Amino acid sequence: MKPQSCRNCGKELWQNQRVCPHCGRDSGRDDPD
């Protein structure tokens, strides 16, 4: 599985990470859109 990237800052996330460690915001990837 490829790492996801945060839609807020674009940096890499672990597969199951909701809150981005780089920008501290929800990555948003679990939302429908």
C-alpha positions as CSV (number, residue, x, y, z in Angstrom):
1,M,0.0,0.0,0.0
2,K,1.3,3.4,-0.9
3,P,1.4,6.1,1.8
4,Q,-1.4,8.7,1.6
5,S,-0.7,12.4,1.5
6,C,-2.4,15.1,3.5
7,R,-4.8,17.2,1.4
8,N,-4.0,20.2,3.6
9,C,-0.2,20.3,3.3
10,G,0.5,17.5,0.8
11,K,3.0,15.7,2.9
12,E,3.1,11.9,3.5
13,L,0.9,10.1,6.0
14,W,0.8,6.6,7.3
15,Q,-2.0,4.5,5.9
16,N,-4.3,4.9,8.9
17,Q,-3.4,8.4,10.1
18,R,-6.2,10.8,10.4
19,V,-4.3,13.8,11.8
20,C,-1.3,14.9,9.7
21,P,1.9,15.1,11.8
22,H,3.2,17.9,9.6
23,C,0.4,20.4,9.6
24,G,-1.6,19.1,12.6
25,R,-4.9,19.0,10.7
26,D,-7.2,16.2,9.8
27,S,-5.9,14.7,6.6
28,G,-9.4,14.5,5.3
29,R,-8.7,11.2,3.4
30,D,-11.5,9.3,5.1
31,D,-14.2,11.7,4.0
32,P,-16.3,10.9,0.9
33,D,-15.0,14.1,-0.7
